[in-house]
Amino acid sequence: MKKRIAKDYKFKDFNEALAFVNKVGHLSEEEGHHPDINLHNWNKVTLTLTTHAIGPLSENDFILAAKIDAH
C-alpha cells in the first residue's frame, strides 16, 4: 500500500465545496506542491498528498496538509 496523507471534507453545499477546492488550488500553487483533489457527491472533497518524485511522502506533504487544515 502506498503511503499518503488523505483527508475527507464535507460541506453544506456544492458552492462551499467548490470554494474550498479553489482555496486549496491557490495555496498549492503558492507552495509549488499539488494534492490530488476529488470533488464528489456534490458536497464532499477528498484530498490526497504524496510526493511522486522522491517516494511516498516528504516534508512538503506535511507542511501543505497543515496549511490546508489552517484554512
ABEGO torsion letter per residue (X at the ends): XBBBBBBBBBBABAAAAAAAAAAAAAAAAAAGBBBBBBBBGGABBBBBBBBAAAEABBAAAAAAAAAAAAX
